[in-house]
Amino acid sequence: MPEEHYRVILRDDEVPTQWYNIVADLPTPPAPPLHPGTGQPLEPGDLAALFPPQIIEQEMSTQRWIDIPDPVREIYRLWRPSPLYRAHRLEKALDTTAHIYYKYEGVSPVGSHKTNSSVPQAYYNMLAGNTRLTTETGAGQWGAALAFAAEAFGLSCDIWQVRASYESKPYRAAEMSVFGGTVVASPSELTQAGRALREQFPDTTGSLGMAISEAVEAAAGDPQASYCLGSVLNHVLMHQTVIGQEAVKQLALCDEPGLDYLFACAGGGSNLAGISFPFIRENLEGRQEVRIVACEPSACPSLTEGEFRYDFGDTAGMTPQLKMYTLGHDFVPAAVHAGGLRYHGMAPLVSHCYHEGLIGAIAIGQREAFEAGVMFARAEGIIPASESNHAIAGALRQIRATPAGEKPVILIGVSGSGLLDLPAYTDYLSGTMPNT
């Protein structure tokens, strides 16, 4: 790629035609999920009350490649392939010889990577005859993505948003409403789980685990409803691999010897998996030696401080038990601005990769994250999502530790736009942001 070029853009017909399932290539198999009642390995039929058949099949699949349906690819073309940028101005601001690239998912209809999974989930639910979708959301990116996808396929969408984010990010709820979604703060009075949680924790700021309990309960009680999850489960991570597949192709078009480091933010694991799993495949097959670093918040450090064990995915204990790094399903993190990263556990497949040494992890405080985000915005002209700032901060740590004259090639996953996160930036710039 000539030095004066700043973007690598693939053609419209290069939107991936298949999702990549890393399960097929893992050196050791991941532990199966367990039934929440019996403790036995989960069977496909155990998920029928929540998910349509195609989603269940993908969740249990060991097949390497899964075809992307044409109606899904048609909507993907609204924003895919997403651009890869060479961050020349950030390199100059840092006075570094490192070559910095970033894959930007903020070009999607709702400004984040979440539409990569919301669109196929809504499509499969439409095929199954469901008319209503329920879900939880932290910062609101996933809720907006599912509301957009539900509207595209003629479905209604009910969203439980973590109370801390609902109150601090009012325009996220507005965005969901524009796309036709119905949004309530969680825990709410609309479900038995929500009422019990409000009684037990009357002043709670909420958590993703609590919101999941409410959304699952609402779907389980309605035969026309289906629950959709924005992260953690295998099928969600697989849908997101369109990001990494494109990035592998785009970097191959650049005049680089190979990628040295990849930094991505990590909460439930969908963004991290989406960009990194295709590069793990590159590593496993001997084509590259990329060091992959999950960047999680210090307020919710599931990988760096959690235990690798079976735990529930929600607070009320309604979901299957998953083998993952967890802080405990009753853990309620501080109300940091990166609401999409406030999850007590890490996706089982990401946890397995971390346990097997295929990826690394670091924890970032939110002031360090926003310092990096402001620097990035002033150099590159893009205000990153609060979550993405953690990946940028992780990359800056590495760059500042790089010996003079070395030229590592670094890729940052910028998972979304931060234009609806401006109150968080205001807190940082005013000096009122705690370093949790």
N, C-alpha and C positions, 0 to 999 in steps of 0.2 A: 504494500500500500504506500503510495507516494507520501512524503512527509507532509505536504500541504493538505491532504485529505483528512477530514475529521470523522467521517461516518462510513460504516460498512452496511450497505443496504442490500438485502437479498431480493430477488424478483418475487412477484406475487405468486407465481406458480411453485415457489420453493417453500411455501407453508408445509410443515411436516405432514406426511400422510399417515403416520403411525405414532402411537405413544410408546415409550420405552419402559419396560418392566424390569427393574434391576434384580428382582428375585431370581430371574433365570441365570444370572451371572455371579451371584454372591458365592464366595468360596465355602461358606457354611450357611445352612438354611436358618432363617429367622424363626423364633419361637411362635407357635400359633396363638391366636387370641382365645380366651377362655369364656365359656358361658357364665354370665354373672350369677346365675342361680346354682348350677351344678358344679361349676369349676372344671368342666370337661372341655376339650378342644371344641371350638365353635364349628357347627355344621352350616352349610349354606342356607338351609331352611330356617335357622335361628334368626336370620337377618331379614326374612321376608316381610315382617311387619313394618320395617323401616325403609327398605330400599327396593327399587325395581330390579328385575332379574339380571339385566345387563350389568348393573353396578355390582351386584353380588358376585357375578361371574368374574368381573375384573378384580374385585377385592381378593378373591381366592386364587387368582390365576398365577401360574408359573411360566406362562408363555412369554417369550422375550418381546415380541412386538404385537401390539393391538391396533387394528385399523381404526382410523378416525372417520366417523361417518361423514358423508358429503354435506349434509345440512349443518353439521358442526363446523366443518372447514369453511363453509360459505360465510358463517358469522365470524370465524377467526380472521377472515380476510379484511375485516374492518380495521384491524390493527397489526396483524401478523403478515410477514415476519417483522418483529420489532427491531429497532436499530441497535447496532453496536457502535459506540463512540470511542475514539482515541482522545483522552483527556489532556490535550496539549497545554491548555491554560492552567490546569491544576498542576501538571508537572512543573511548569514555570513558577507557579506560586510556591511550590514546595522546594524549588531549586534542586530537583532530583534527576538523576540519570535513568531512573526506572521508567519503563513504558507502561502507562496506566490506561486500561480500557474499562468501559462500563457498559453493561447490557441494561437498557432502559425499558422497563415495563409500564411506565407512566403514560404511554401513548394509547393504552386500552380505553374503551368507552367509559369506564369508571375510574380510570387513573391508577390501576394497580394490576398485578399479575393474576388476581383472583378470578377474572373472567375465563382464564384458561381451563378451569374446572367447573365453574358455574354453568357454562353453556352446555357441555355434554351432560351434566347431571340433570338439568332442566329438560334437555332433549329426551333422555332415556325415561324420565318420569312421564313426559307427554306420550311416548310410545306405550307405556304401561297403563295409560288411561287415568293416571292421577290428575287431579285438578288443583291441588293445594300443596305448597311446599312450606316447611317450617325450618328455621335455622337459628343459630346464635351468631353474634358478631362481636368482636372486641372494638377495635378502632372504627369499624364501619365499612372497611373496604370489601370484606366478604359479603356483608349484608347488601351493599349496593350492587355488587356483582351478581348476586343471586336474584335480586329484584329485577335487574336488567334482563337476565337470561329468562326468568319466569315470564316476563312480559313478551319476550320474543317468541315464546312457544305457547302463549295463551293461558298461563297458569297464575293463580294468586300466590302471594308470598307473605308469610308472617315471620317477623324477625325480632328476636330477643337480644337487645344490645346491652352489654355490660354497663351498669349504671355509671361508673366513673367516666367512661367514654361518652355515654349518652349526654351527660351533663357538661363535659368539657369540650365536646366536639358537636355542637348543635347542627352544623351544616352537613354532617354525615347523615343524620336522620332526615334532613331535608332532601338530600340526594337520593336516599332510599325511597322516600315518598314520591319524588319526581318520577322515578321508574316504576311506581305502582305498588311498592311494598308497604306493609303496615308494621310500624316500629313501636316497641314498648321497652321501657327500661327494665333490666333484670337485676335482682329478683323482683317479680311482679306479683300482683294479686290474681292473675289469670290462671295459674296452675297450682296444683296441690304442692308441688315441689317449691314453687316460688313463695307461697304463703308460709310454708314451714321454715324456709330459709330466712324470710323477713322476721318471723317470730324469734328464731334462734339468734339471728344477727341483725338487730333492728337498725343499726347504723352502717351496715356494710356498703362498701363501694362496688360490690359485685365481683364476679370473676367469670372467666370463660367456662369453667366447670359448672357453675351455677346456671349460666345461660343455656348450656347444653342440656342440663337436666330438664329445664322448662320446654325447650324445643322438642326434645325426644318425647316427653309426656304428651305434648299437644299432637304430635304425629301419631303416636301409638293409639290414641283415643279416637282417631278419625279415619275411617276406611278409605276415604278419598284423598288422604294426605300422605306425604312422604317426607322424611327427614333428610336434609342435605347438610353435609359437613364441609367446611372450607379448608381443613387441614388434617393432619395426623394419620388418616387411614390410607391404605395402600393405593386405592384407586385415585384418590385426590393427588397424591404425590406423582403418580404415573401421568395424569393429565398435564401436570406442570412441566414435564420433561420436554415439551416443545421449546421451552426457553433454552435449555442447555444444548439441545440438538442444533438449534440455529446458531448458538454461540460457537460451537465446534466448527461449523462451516465458515462462519464469519472470520474467526481467527485464522483459519487456514488460508484465507485470502490476503492476510497481512504478511508482510515480510519480517516474520519473527521466527526464531529457532524453536519456539514452543512456549507453552504457558507454564509459569513457575508457581504462581499463587492464585487462588480463587477465594474471595471473601464474600459471604452472604449472611444476611441476618437470619436468626433462627428463633422461632417461638414455638409453633406447633410443628413446623418442619416443611411446609409445602413449598415456600420460596427457595429454601436451601436445597431441597431435593430436586426441584425443577431445574435449577441451573447446574447443580453439581453431579447428579447421577450419570448423565452422559459422559462427564469427565472422569468419574470413577471407572466407567467402562473403558475409557481411553487408557487409564492407568492399569487396569487389570489385564488388558490385552497388549500392554507393552508399547503403546504408541507414544505415550507421554508420561511424565512424572510430575503431576500437579499436586501441590500441597493445598488441600481444601480446608478452610477454616470457618467453622460456624461461629457467628458473633451474636451472643445472646445478652440480654440485659442483666446487670448485676442484681436487679430487684427480683428476677425470676430465673435463676441460673440452673435450669434442670440438668443440663449436660455436665457442667463443671462442678456442681455441688449435689446433684440428685443421686438417688440410688437406682441401680439397674435391677428392676424387679417387676412383678405383675402389679398393676394398679388399675383402678377404674378410670375411665376417661372423663367422667363427670363427677360433680360433688355429691349427688344423691345416690350414687352407686347403681344406676340403671343401665349403664352401657356394659359391653363386654370388658373383661379385664385384659389389659394389653401389657406385653413385656416391653418396658420402656424405662428410660431415665426419668425419674419422677421426684418431685418434692412433696408428694402426698396429695391425694385428690381433694383434701379439705384445706389445702394451702391457698391463702388469699394474698396475692402480692400487693406491694405498695401501688398506689394509683399513678404510676408513671405515664408519661404521654404516649409511649409506644404501646398503645392498647392491644395491637395485634400480636405482641410478644408476651402478653401476660397469661401464659398457660402453664399449668403445674407440671406437665409432662412433655416429652418429646416424641414425635412420631416413631412407632416401633422400627420402621426400616432405617430411619436416621439413627436411632439409638443403637441398632445392630451394627451399622457401619462405624459408628464411633467406638463401640465396644471392641470391634475387630481391628481398630486402628486404621481404617480407610479414610477417616476424616479427623480433624482436630477441632478444638473449641476454645474460645476465650469469652470472658464476661466484660461488658462495657457499662460504665456508669452513664446516666443520661446526660450529664453536663458535658462529658467527653464526646458523647455521640452528637450532641447538638453543636458543639464547637466545630466538629468535623463537617456537619451538614451545612453550617453557615459558610465555612471556607469553600466547600464544594459549590454552593449556590453562587457565591461571588466570583468564582473562577469559571464555572461551566454554564451559568445562566439557568440552571434547573434547581428548584427548591425540592429536596428529596423528602419522601415520607419519613415520619419519625422513626419507623422501624428500619428503613434503609440506612439511616444515619449510623447505625451500629456497624454495618458492613463497611461503610466509608471510614469510620474511626478505626476499625481493625486493620484496614489497609494502610492508613496513615501511620499506625504504630509500626508496621513492618517496614514501610518506606523510610521512616526516620531512623530505623535500626540498620538500614542497609549501608554497608561500607561505601565510601566515596568511589565513584568510577564504575561500580557494578551496575548492570542493566537488567534487573529482573523484570519479567513480563507479568503484570498483575491484572486480574479481572475482578471487577466489583459488580455484584448483582444489585442494581438499584431497582427495588421491587415496585416503586410507585411514586406518585407525585405527592408533595406535601402542601399543596395550595389550600387544602382544608385543615391543615395542621398549624396554621399561622398563630393561633393562640399559644401553642407550645413554643414556637419560636419567640413570641413576645415575652413569655416567661423567661426564656434563656437570655435574651438580649437585655432584659430589665434587671437581671441578676437575682430573680426570685425563685429560680428553679432549684430544687434540692438535688443533690448528687446521689440519688438512690439508684 
